[in-house]
Amino acid sequence: MKNHFLIISFILIFLTSSIVGITSNILIRDMHEKEIHNSLVNTAYVAKSFLENSDSSSASIFKVAAIFGKNNNQRLTIYSSDGVAVADSKNNSIILSKKSILYEYDSFIKNRKKFILSKDFEEGKIVIKIYTEIISNKNEKKYFIGVSENLESFNYFQKNIFFILLVSILISLLIAIPCSIFFNNKEIKIIKKTFDSMEKELDDRTHNLETIIENMSEGLILLSSNKLIIDINSFAKSILNFSKSSLFFYDYKILKELEEIIEVSFNQTKNMSVELEFENHFYKCSTFCVEGNNSRVILMLEDISKAKKLDISKKEFVSNASHELKTPLTIISGFLETIMLKNYKDEKQLFYYLDIVQNEVNRLKKLVTNLLSLSTIENNYMKSNKIAVFKTDEFILKLKRTFEFLSQEKNIKLNFNYKNESIYVLFPKEWLEIIISNILDNAIKYSAENKNVNINLDIIHNTLIIEVQDFGIGIEKEDLTKIFERFYRGDKSHSSTIEGTGLGLSIVKHMIDIIEGEITVRSKTNEGTTFSIYIPIIEKILEETD
């Protein structure tokens, strides 16, 4: 009786274990495939949104694929409309293969399959794969995307489950029910462990996707049809000044201004794109309808302020340059016409007119020279690869001679404080002369008579620090941020009587930016101004040669 009981127990254990094992295997496989399918669909959707807004350049296509290259389990491949791979998230050498997968793609689309099982040609593993429909990018070039993930983790689990079943059956021959109970408990623990592992993998995958979205240089906002913000990334939060307590659409002014295109996206499931100026920033605003769910829309905000402001700056520069050139030309033309018509009383008046013409010619010459200097600087953003050396005593002596006449005219004393040293730099030493000369020229021009101008040179931690201090009219607080702009001249009451083109400080700022230095200014009206210049230098690496 006992033997019969053990045999029956063994048979029941065997049948139960087999049924549980096979059923668990089928259920877990279905669950695993469904989970992978959902993950692949999400990845394909995000990639599709990026691809639709890219241009047709190889770099742009590779960038879309590279975004998803951090996911070690999934593989994303972008195909041209003829089925040839053009970019891959794992290995872009795939593009060397001209093999078309158009037959497999057509079968997938026509049969409306959720996914297909195929063998990865490179890794030789069975993978779950899906394809998107044909996508058109901004240049109307057509592509489709394939996303796949291998079943390695499930195959590993499958081997374990069958091994455990076999061990359970063998041991059940010896100790029947007690052993069967023991191994059934162990089997449950393994299944739980597998589920925990799968859950962790899903969490990691979700975290990776969230990290990608959070670190994008564009703002992403997911909106619901009832005007609520469902999700938002960090860049968008900074634009909206987002608060968790305010999730309603109309709580944010920029969203209210985009209400029209958002409504069109919801009502017509149509992607829209406009440019918007908001709080001194320019944004390209695009909406994307969530596929298969017309109650949600993704809003992308791209900051294009830099490009817009550069365009505005160029237009203003052309306008200002034209005006600055036109003024002296008009004066010259007028007085030359007067002279040619002999509309002057005597030779003294003639020379007076000629003197005005000469002054305007000199002004025009200086303006053109400065414009050419500015153009040369802007088109030469490569550092000199040669080491230049200048001696501070020779440099100061040259400054004294240059500004001797101008300072004596106003009885201004130039005080130089420096040490006799040789300084080595990686840019033409003439640049330093241009920088200091422009600053010193302004200091003398805008100082009252019988004042001092202090020039200090010092070296601290491989940085040349130059300070030019005057005790002149100073600079208004609201002008401090504008003095480096082209053609800008502060204090209109004085600028009309002081010669200048308004380009000197702009040239200085450009030069200092190129050599990776820094310039700061401190000023008080009627008390004076101090310019501080910080220029990187290099240590002496060669002995001076004659």
Helices and strands as residue ranges (DSSP letters): H 2-52, H 58-67, E 74-80, E 85-88, G 92-96, H 102-110, E 116-119, E 126-131, E 135-136, E 142-150, H 152-214, E 219-224, E 229-232, H 234-240, G 249-251, H 253-257, H 259-268, E 272-278, E 281-289, E 296-303, H 305-340, H 347-378, E 388-391, H 392-409, E 413-417, E 422-425, H 429-445, E 452-460, E 463-470, G 477-479, H 492-495, H 504-514, E 518-524, E 528-536
